Amino acid sequence: MPDVIEQRAGVPVLMCDPDGPRVATEQDALDLIGASFLGAEVVAVPAGRFDDDFFALGTRFAGEVMQKFVNYRIRLAVVGDISRHTAASGALRALVHESDRSPAGHVWFVADLAALDDRLRALT
């Protein structure tokens, strides 16, 4: 299934296919941002599509990706279980906590699509 834009809780979301290409470079993130320009306000990426470097904050990859989304004013939702990553990194736990504190923030970490829908409803 390709990445598709669909309405979720009244918000257009680019729903990324779990089996789609890995997000392993800044260009991969920019490609998702570009695809969102077809009308999405949020890009929902399954956590499994991210290269492990995204969750290893010392690589700075997560910061680079997140900054791209902020610069283009597109929300990024990382969807899925990242507990193995947060268990290994206090810094990542803190980042997730801070990102999730603001319902209107640009980067969200959500456990599943139901949690994503809850966050989207808070926007409207």
C-alpha positions in Angstrom: 0.0 0.0 0.0 1.5 3.4 -0.9 1.6 6.4 1.4 -1.8 8.1 1.2 -3.4 11.3 2.4 -6.6 10.6 4.4 -8.8 12.6 6.7 -8.4 11.6 10.4 -10.4 13.4 13.0 -11.0 16.1 10.4 -7.3 16.7 9.7 -5.6 15.7 6.4 -2.8 13.2 7.3 -0.2 11.6 5.1 -0.4 8.0 6.3 2.8 6.3 5.6 2.8 2.6 4.7 4.5 0.5 7.3 6.3 -1.4 4.5 7.5 1.7 2.8 11.1 2.8 2.5 13.1 3.4 5.6 13.7 7.0 6.8 17.5 6.9 7.1 18.6 10.2 5.7 17.5 13.9 5.8 16.5 13.5 2.1 14.1 10.7 3.1 12.5 13.1 5.6 12.3 15.8 2.9 10.7 13.4 0.5 7.9 12.8 3.1 7.6 16.5 3.6 7.3 17.0 -0.2 4.6 14.3 -0.3 2.7 16.1 2.4 2.5 19.2 0.2 -0.4 17.5 -1.7 -2.6 18.6 1.2 -1.5 17.0 4.5 -1.0 18.9 7.7 0.5 15.8 9.5 2.8 13.1 8.4 2.2 9.8 10.3 5.2 7.5 10.0 5.3 4.1 11.6 8.2 3.9 14.0 9.5 0.8 12.2 10.3 2.9 9.2 12.9 5.0 11.0 16.5 3.9 10.9 17.7 3.1 14.4 19.9 6.2 14.2 16.7 8.3 14.6 16.3 6.9 18.1 20.0 7.2 19.1 20.1 10.9 19.9 23.9 11.1 19.8 23.7 10.7 16.0 21.7 14.0 15.8 19.5 12.4 13.1 16.3 12.8 15.0 17.0 16.5 15.6 17.8 17.1 12.0 14.6 15.3 10.9 12.4 17.0 13.5 13.9 20.4 12.6 13.0 19.9 8.9 9.3 19.2 9.9 9.3 22.3 12.1 10.8 24.5 9.4 8.2 23.4 6.9 5.4 23.7 9.5 4.3 20.1 9.0 3.6 18.0 12.0 5.4 14.7 12.4 3.8 11.8 14.2 5.9 8.8 15.0 3.4 6.0 15.4 4.2 2.8 17.2 5.9 1.2 20.1 9.4 2.7 20.7 9.7 1.3 24.2 12.9 -0.6 23.4 14.5 2.7 22.4 13.3 4.7 25.3 14.3 2.0 27.8 17.8 2.3 26.5 18.0 6.1 26.5 17.0 8.6 29.2 17.6 11.4 26.7 15.1 9.9 24.3 12.6 9.4 27.1 13.0 13.1 27.9 12.6 14.1 24.2 9.4 12.0 23.9 8.0 13.5 27.1 8.7 17.1 26.0 7.4 16.5 22.5 4.2 15.1 23.8 3.5 17.8 26.4 2.1 20.2 23.9 -0.9 19.0 21.9 -0.2 21.6 19.3 3.5 20.8 19.0 5.1 19.8 15.7 6.4 16.3 16.7 4.4 13.6 18.4 5.2 10.1 19.6 2.0 8.1 19.7 1.5 4.4 20.5 -1.0 3.7 17.8 -3.6 5.2 15.4 -6.2 5.6 18.1 -3.7 7.8 20.1 -3.0 9.7 16.9 -6.7 10.4 16.4 -6.9 11.7 20.0 -4.1 14.1 19.3 -5.7 15.2 16.1 -9.1 15.8 17.7 -7.3 18.1 20.2 -6.2 20.3 17.3 -9.8 21.0 16.1 
